[in-house]
Amino acid sequence: MNRPPATAAALDERCRAAGLDVDRPAVDRDLEAVGEYLARWVEVVDADTPYRRADLLNTLLATSTAHPRLTDHAGSGWHIHYRDDDMTLAALLRSLVSVGTALHLTARGMHRLARCAADGCEQVFADVSRTGRQRYCTPACANRDAVRRHRAGARAVAGA
């Protein structure tokens, strides 16, 4: 979401680097479809209530997944697939992201998907902190915001 690939080759490379078992190379239609999906998925991030977030994500799940089933393809060990075997790369990514988002939110909390709180930063992040209070996408953004607040406080004291 934060750095979408610009080409089908970049999409393919990113999927392979993430360890995704890609059985056919990405094509331009995959890139276009992933972009369309991400535009819908970011609405889940920006939802203002847990119920709205759930409604939006349920819609994505309904249109992105198949019935869950056990599989042990290529001897990789038993696991659950929420997709059909003959899906395009874009459809596979829609399924993985939709199910992954649902599992993250239900296991960790419906509030654990957000945009960075730093001024000028719009990055999306999944809160995996122990406390569930993550506000920034990276420590760098947190540090920049802390410095900004400190300097603003120092100016206010100096001006008083």
C-alpha positions in Angstrom: 0.0 0.0 0.0 2.7 2.5 1.0 5.0 1.9 -2.0 2.9 0.2 -4.8 4.9 -1.4 -7.6 5.1 0.6 -10.8 5.4 -2.3 -13.2 4.2 -5.9 -13.5 7.8 -7.0 -13.2 8.2 -5.1 -9.9 5.0 -6.7 -8.6 6.3 -10.1 -9.5 9.7 -9.4 -7.9 8.1 -8.1 -4.7 5.9 -11.2 -4.4 8.8 -13.6 -4.9 10.9 -11.6 -2.4 8.1 -12.0 0.1 8.2 -15.7 -0.3 5.0 -16.0 -2.3 4.9 -19.1 -4.5 4.2 -17.5 -7.9 3.5 -20.1 -10.5 3.2 -17.5 -13.4 4.7 -14.1 -13.9 2.7 -11.0 -13.1 1.2 -9.2 -16.1 -0.1 -5.6 -16.6 -3.6 -6.7 -15.7 -2.4 -8.1 -12.4 -0.8 -4.7 -11.6 -4.0 -2.8 -12.5 -6.2 -5.2 -10.5 -3.9 -4.9 -7.4 -4.1 -1.1 -7.7 -7.9 -1.3 -7.8 -8.0 -3.6 -4.9 -5.7 -1.4 -2.8 -7.9 1.6 -3.4 -10.7 -0.4 -1.8 -8.6 -1.9 0.9 -7.4 1.5 2.2 -11.0 2.3 2.9 -10.8 -0.4 5.6 -7.8 1.4 7.1 -9.6 4.7 7.1 -12.9 3.4 8.4 -14.1 5.5 11.4 -15.7 2.7 13.4 -15.0 -1.0 14.0 -18.4 -1.8 12.5 -17.7 0.2 9.3 -14.2 -1.5 9.1 -15.8 -4.9 9.5 -18.5 -4.2 6.8 -15.8 -3.0 4.3 -13.6 -5.9 5.0 -16.4 -8.4 4.9 -17.2 -7.1 1.4 -13.6 -7.6 0.3 -13.6 -11.1 1.8 -16.8 -12.1 0.0 -15.3 -11.0 -3.3 -11.7 -12.1 -2.8 -11.8 -15.6 -1.2 -12.9 -19.1 -1.7 -14.1 -21.6 0.8 -11.3 -22.5 3.3 -9.6 -25.9 2.7 -6.6 -27.8 3.9 -3.7 -28.3 1.5 -0.2 -29.7 1.5 1.0 -28.6 -1.9 4.6 -29.4 -2.8 5.1 -31.0 0.6 5.3 -27.6 2.3 3.2 -28.7 5.3 -0.5 -28.6 6.0 -2.1 -25.2 6.0 -5.3 -23.5 5.1 -6.0 -21.9 1.7 -8.7 -19.4 1.2 -8.4 -19.4 -2.5 -8.8 -21.5 -5.6 -5.7 -23.0 -7.2 -6.2 -21.4 -10.6 -6.4 -17.8 -9.5 -4.5 -14.9 -11.1 -1.7 -13.3 -9.2 -3.9 -10.3 -8.5 -6.7 -12.6 -7.2 -4.3 -14.4 -5.0 -3.0 -11.2 -3.5 -6.6 -10.0 -2.8 -7.3 -13.2 -1.0 -4.1 -13.1 1.0 -4.4 -9.5 2.0 -8.1 -9.7 2.8 -7.8 -12.9 5.0 -4.6 -11.6 6.6 -6.2 -8.3 7.5 -9.2 -10.1 9.0 -7.0 -12.5 11.0 -4.9 -9.5 12.3 -7.8 -7.4 13.3 -9.7 -10.3 15.0 -6.7 -11.6 16.8 -5.1 -8.3 17.9 -8.0 -5.8 17.9 -10.1 -3.9 15.3 -8.2 -0.7 16.0 -4.8 -2.2 15.0 -4.7 -0.9 11.5 -4.0 2.8 11.0 -2.2 5.7 9.3 0.9 7.3 10.8 0.1 10.1 13.3 3.2 12.1 12.2 2.4 15.4 10.5 2.7 14.9 6.7 3.0 11.2 6.8 0.2 9.1 5.3 1.8 5.7 5.6 -0.4 2.8 6.6 0.7 0.3 9.2 -0.5 -2.7 11.1 -0.1 -2.3 14.9 1.9 -5.3 16.1 3.0 -3.6 19.3 2.6 -5.4 22.7 0.4 -2.7 24.1 -1.7 -2.0 21.0 -1.0 1.8 21.1 1.3 2.2 18.1 0.7 5.6 16.5 3.6 5.9 14.0 4.6 3.8 11.0 8.3 3.7 12.0 10.5 4.8 14.9 11.8 7.5 12.6 8.4 9.1 12.3 7.9 8.8 16.1 11.2 10.5 16.8 10.6 13.3 14.3 7.2 14.0 15.8 8.7 13.9 19.4 11.3 16.5 18.3 8.7 18.7 16.7 6.6 18.6 19.8 9.6 19.3 22.0 10.6 22.3 19.9 7.1 23.6 19.9 7.0 23.4 23.7 10.3 25.1 24.0 9.2 27.9 21.8 6.0 28.3 23.8 7.9 28.5 27.1 10.4 31.0 25.6 7.5 33.1 24.4 5.7 33.1 27.7 
